[in-house]
Amino acid sequence: MIDSFALLLTHGLMLIAAWRLVGRRDLDQEGDTGPAASRHGRKPMAKRRLDDA
């Protein structure tokens, strides 16, 4: 009984995750959406300046 429940639960969660991924509009587009687009949803890192000492 527990084994069936565990299999049903995990496969159900994977099905929900796959369903949500298929429904995403940004996965259907290629390339940048503009200069403000960042990699993996992160903010772009600020460039570090090296000061002459």
Backbone atoms as SQL, in Angstrom:
CREATE TABLE atoms (id INTEGER PRIMARY KEY, chain TEXT, resi INTEGER, resn TEXT, atom TEXT, x REAL, y REAL, z REAL);
INSERT INTO atoms VALUES
  (1, 'A', 1, 'MET', 'N', 0.824, -1.202, 0.000),
  (2, 'A', 1, 'MET', 'CA', 0.000, 0.000, 0.000),
  (3, 'A', 1, 'MET', 'C', 0.863, 1.258, 0.000),
  (4, 'A', 2, 'ILE', 'N', 1.871, 1.286, 0.885),
  (5, 'A', 2, 'ILE', 'CA', 2.746, 2.458, 0.970),
  (6, 'A', 2, 'ILE', 'C', 3.540, 2.619, -0.328),
  (7, 'A', 3, 'ASP', 'N', 4.002, 1.500, -0.895),
  (8, 'A', 3, 'ASP', 'CA', 4.764, 1.577, -2.139),
  (9, 'A', 3, 'ASP', 'C', 3.922, 2.160, -3.266),
  (10, 'A', 4, 'SER', 'N', 2.686, 1.769, -3.345),
  (11, 'A', 4, 'SER', 'CA', 1.797, 2.312, -4.379),
  (12, 'A', 4, 'SER', 'C', 1.561, 3.800, -4.160),
  (13, 'A', 5, 'PHE', 'N', 1.382, 4.182, -2.906),
  (14, 'A', 5, 'PHE', 'CA', 1.172, 5.595, -2.593),
  (15, 'A', 5, 'PHE', 'C', 2.406, 6.419, -2.942),
  (16, 'A', 6, 'ALA', 'N', 3.587, 5.914, -2.602),
  (17, 'A', 6, 'ALA', 'CA', 4.825, 6.636, -2.889),
  (18, 'A', 6, 'ALA', 'C', 5.017, 6.796, -4.394),
  (19, 'A', 7, 'LEU', 'N', 4.756, 5.745, -5.148),
  (20, 'A', 7, 'LEU', 'CA', 4.883, 5.830, -6.604),
  (21, 'A', 7, 'LEU', 'C', 3.872, 6.802, -7.196),
  (22, 'A', 8, 'LEU', 'N', 2.645, 6.733, -6.722),
  (23, 'A', 8, 'LEU', 'CA', 1.607, 7.633, -7.219),
  (24, 'A', 8, 'LEU', 'C', 1.940, 9.090, -6.885),
  (25, 'A', 9, 'LEU', 'N', 2.408, 9.322, -5.676),
  (26, 'A', 9, 'LEU', 'CA', 2.737, 10.685, -5.256),
  (27, 'A', 9, 'LEU', 'C', 3.888, 11.262, -6.078),
  (28, 'A', 10, 'THR', 'N', 4.984, 10.520, -6.203),
  (29, 'A', 10, 'THR', 'CA', 6.145, 11.045, -6.926),
  (30, 'A', 10, 'THR', 'C', 5.852, 11.229, -8.411),
  (31, 'A', 11, 'HIS', 'N', 5.163, 10.278, -9.013),
  (32, 'A', 11, 'HIS', 'CA', 4.840, 10.413, -10.430),
  (33, 'A', 11, 'HIS', 'C', 3.818, 11.520, -10.663),
  (34, 'A', 12, 'GLY', 'N', 2.924, 11.696, -9.733),
  (35, 'A', 12, 'GLY', 'CA', 1.971, 12.803, -9.837),
  (36, 'A', 12, 'GLY', 'C', 2.666, 14.151, -9.767),
  (37, 'A', 13, 'LEU', 'N', 3.637, 14.272, -8.859),
  (38, 'A', 13, 'LEU', 'CA', 4.383, 15.529, -8.754),
  (39, 'A', 13, 'LEU', 'C', 5.212, 15.791, -10.006),
  (40, 'A', 14, 'MET', 'N', 5.807, 14.743, -10.571),
  (41, 'A', 14, 'MET', 'CA', 6.560, 14.921, -11.817),
  (42, 'A', 14, 'MET', 'C', 5.639, 15.312, -12.966),
  (43, 'A', 15, 'LEU', 'N', 4.442, 14.772, -12.992),
  (44, 'A', 15, 'LEU', 'CA', 3.471, 15.130, -14.021),
  (45, 'A', 15, 'LEU', 'C', 3.063, 16.598, -13.897),
  (46, 'A', 16, 'ILE', 'N', 2.852, 17.061, -12.680),
  (47, 'A', 16, 'ILE', 'CA', 2.506, 18.471, -12.461),
  (48, 'A', 16, 'ILE', 'C', 3.655, 19.374, -12.893),
  (49, 'A', 17, 'ALA', 'N', 4.900, 18.992, -12.551),
  (50, 'A', 17, 'ALA', 'CA', 6.059, 19.794, -12.944),
  (51, 'A', 17, 'ALA', 'C', 6.196, 19.847, -14.463),
  (52, 'A', 18, 'ALA', 'N', 6.025, 18.718, -15.129),
  (53, 'A', 18, 'ALA', 'CA', 6.118, 18.689, -16.592),
  (54, 'A', 18, 'ALA', 'C', 5.009, 19.520, -17.219),
  (55, 'A', 19, 'TRP', 'N', 3.816, 19.448, -16.673),
  (56, 'A', 19, 'TRP', 'CA', 2.674, 20.219, -17.184),
  (57, 'A', 19, 'TRP', 'C', 2.953, 21.711, -17.075),
  (58, 'A', 20, 'ARG', 'N', 3.536, 22.132, -15.946),
  (59, 'A', 20, 'ARG', 'CA', 3.839, 23.551, -15.759),
  (60, 'A', 20, 'ARG', 'C', 4.964, 24.003, -16.689),
  (61, 'A', 21, 'LEU', 'N', 5.943, 23.135, -16.942),
  (62, 'A', 21, 'LEU', 'CA', 7.025, 23.486, -17.858),
  (63, 'A', 21, 'LEU', 'C', 6.522, 23.624, -19.287),
  (64, 'A', 22, 'VAL', 'N', 5.635, 22.755, -19.700),
  (65, 'A', 22, 'VAL', 'CA', 5.098, 22.807, -21.061),
  (66, 'A', 22, 'VAL', 'C', 4.296, 24.085, -21.265),
  (67, 'A', 23, 'GLY', 'N', 3.650, 24.567, -20.232),
  (68, 'A', 23, 'GLY', 'CA', 2.809, 25.749, -20.352),
  (69, 'A', 23, 'GLY', 'C', 3.549, 27.071, -20.311),
  (70, 'A', 24, 'ARG', 'N', 4.864, 27.054, -20.079),
  (71, 'A', 24, 'ARG', 'CA', 5.617, 28.310, -19.991),
  (72, 'A', 24, 'ARG', 'C', 5.847, 28.899, -21.372),
  (73, 'A', 25, 'ARG', 'N', 5.545, 30.175, -21.514),
  (74, 'A', 25, 'ARG', 'CA', 5.714, 30.846, -22.807),
  (75, 'A', 25, 'ARG', 'C', 7.177, 31.163, -23.100),
  (76, 'A', 26, 'ASP', 'N', 7.987, 31.421, -22.072),
  (77, 'A', 26, 'ASP', 'CA', 9.372, 31.803, -22.317),
  (78, 'A', 26, 'ASP', 'C', 10.220, 30.636, -22.822),
  (79, 'A', 27, 'LEU', 'N', 9.757, 29.422, -22.709),
  (80, 'A', 27, 'LEU', 'CA', 10.495, 28.287, -23.250),
  (81, 'A', 27, 'LEU', 'C', 10.292, 28.140, -24.745),
  (82, 'A', 28, 'ASP', 'N', 9.332, 28.872, -25.294),
  (83, 'A', 28, 'ASP', 'CA', 9.023, 28.783, -26.714),
  (84, 'A', 28, 'ASP', 'C', 9.747, 29.860, -27.523),
  (85, 'A', 29, 'GLN', 'N', 10.525, 30.715, -26.872),
  (86, 'A', 29, 'GLN', 'CA', 11.210, 31.810, -27.550),
  (87, 'A', 29, 'GLN', 'C', 12.706, 31.572, -27.520),
  (88, 'A', 30, 'GLU', 'N', 13.381, 32.042, -28.568),
  (89, 'A', 30, 'GLU', 'CA', 14.827, 31.907, -28.641),
  (90, 'A', 30, 'GLU', 'C', 15.472, 33.272, -28.535),
  (91, 'A', 31, 'GLY', 'N', 16.676, 33.303, -28.009),
  (92, 'A', 31, 'GLY', 'CA', 17.442, 34.538, -27.957),
  (93, 'A', 31, 'GLY', 'C', 17.076, 35.421, -26.784),
  (94, 'A', 32, 'ASP', 'N', 17.808, 36.543, -26.699),
  (95, 'A', 32, 'ASP', 'CA', 17.573, 37.520, -25.644),
  (96, 'A', 32, 'ASP', 'C', 16.294, 38.287, -25.900),
  (97, 'A', 33, 'THR', 'N', 15.684, 38.736, -24.829),
  (98, 'A', 33, 'THR', 'CA', 14.500, 39.575, -24.960),
  (99, 'A', 33, 'THR', 'C', 14.872, 41.039, -24.848),
  (100, 'A', 34, 'GLY', 'N', 16.137, 41.333, -24.674),
  (101, 'A', 34, 'GLY', 'CA', 16.588, 42.714, -24.579),
  (102, 'A', 34, 'GLY', 'C', 17.819, 42.812, -23.702),
  (103, 'A', 35, 'PRO', 'N', 18.325, 44.026, -23.522),
  (104, 'A', 35, 'PRO', 'CA', 19.547, 44.190, -22.739),
  (105, 'A', 35, 'PRO', 'C', 19.350, 43.900, -21.260),
  (106, 'A', 36, 'ALA', 'N', 18.125, 43.959, -20.772),
  (107, 'A', 36, 'ALA', 'CA', 17.880, 43.717, -19.355),
  (108, 'A', 36, 'ALA', 'C', 17.721, 42.232, -19.045),
  (109, 'A', 37, 'ALA', 'N', 17.768, 41.388, -20.058),
  (110, 'A', 37, 'ALA', 'CA', 17.594, 39.951, -19.817),
  (111, 'A', 37, 'ALA', 'C', 18.810, 39.411, -19.084),
  (112, 'A', 38, 'SER', 'N', 18.569, 38.590, -18.107),
  (113, 'A', 38, 'SER', 'CA', 19.666, 38.035, -17.329),
  (114, 'A', 38, 'SER', 'C', 19.672, 36.520, -17.457),
  (115, 'A', 39, 'ARG', 'N', 20.804, 35.933, -17.129),
  (116, 'A', 39, 'ARG', 'CA', 20.935, 34.485, -17.197),
  (117, 'A', 39, 'ARG', 'C', 20.284, 33.839, -15.990),
  (118, 'A', 40, 'HIS', 'N', 19.487, 32.850, -16.211),
  (119, 'A', 40, 'HIS', 'CA', 18.897, 32.019, -15.165),
  (120, 'A', 40, 'HIS', 'C', 18.113, 32.831, -14.148),
  (121, 'A', 41, 'GLY', 'N', 17.535, 33.936, -14.556),
  (122, 'A', 41, 'GLY', 'CA', 16.699, 34.703, -13.654),
  (123, 'A', 41, 'GLY', 'C', 17.462, 35.509, -12.627),
  (124, 'A', 42, 'ARG', 'N', 18.770, 35.593, -12.752),
  (125, 'A', 42, 'ARG', 'CA', 19.575, 36.343, -11.791),
  (126, 'A', 42, 'ARG', 'C', 19.785, 37.759, -12.285),
  (127, 'A', 43, 'LYS', 'N', 20.070, 38.641, -11.355),
  (128, 'A', 43, 'LYS', 'CA', 20.409, 40.003, -11.733),
  (129, 'A', 43, 'LYS', 'C', 21.817, 40.009, -12.322),
  (130, 'A', 44, 'PRO', 'N', 22.066, 40.871, -13.312),
  (131, 'A', 44, 'PRO', 'CA', 23.421, 40.933, -13.867),
  (132, 'A', 44, 'PRO', 'C', 24.393, 41.470, -12.823),
  (133, 'A', 45, 'MET', 'N', 25.577, 40.884, -12.803),
  (134, 'A', 45, 'MET', 'CA', 26.579, 41.306, -11.824),
  (135, 'A', 45, 'MET', 'C', 27.206, 42.623, -12.259),
  (136, 'A', 46, 'ALA', 'N', 27.502, 43.463, -11.296),
  (137, 'A', 46, 'ALA', 'CA', 28.162, 44.728, -11.586),
  (138, 'A', 46, 'ALA', 'C', 29.626, 44.452, -11.916),
  (139, 'A', 47, 'LYS', 'N', 30.156, 45.200, -12.873),
  (140, 'A', 47, 'LYS', 'CA', 31.557, 45.035, -13.227),
  (141, 'A', 47, 'LYS', 'C', 32.418, 45.664, -12.138),
  (142, 'A', 48, 'ARG', 'N', 33.477, 44.956, -11.778),
  (143, 'A', 48, 'ARG', 'CA', 34.366, 45.458, -10.740),
  (144, 'A', 48, 'ARG', 'C', 35.475, 46.275, -11.374),
  (145, 'A', 49, 'ARG', 'N', 35.762, 47.399, -10.772),
  (146, 'A', 49, 'ARG', 'CA', 36.857, 48.237, -11.250),
  (147, 'A', 49, 'ARG', 'C', 38.068, 48.024, -10.366),
  (148, 'A', 50, 'LEU', 'N', 39.209, 47.971, -10.998),
  (149, 'A', 50, 'LEU', 'CA', 40.453, 47.870, -10.248),
  (150, 'A', 50, 'LEU', 'C', 41.051, 49.268, -10.147),
  (151, 'A', 51, 'ASP', 'N', 41.201, 49.741, -8.937),
  (152, 'A', 51, 'ASP', 'CA', 41.788, 51.063, -8.722),
  (153, 'A', 51, 'ASP', 'C', 43.302, 50.945, -8.684),
  (154, 'A', 52, 'ASP', 'N', 43.977, 51.923, -9.301),
  (155, 'A', 52, 'ASP', 'CA', 45.440, 51.957, -9.249),
  (156, 'A', 52, 'ASP', 'C', 45.858, 52.404, -7.857),
  (157, 'A', 53, 'ALA', 'N', 46.723, 51.629, -7.239),
  (158, 'A', 53, 'ALA', 'CA', 47.143, 51.954, -5.866),
  (159, 'A', 53, 'ALA', 'C', 48.407, 52.768, -5.858);
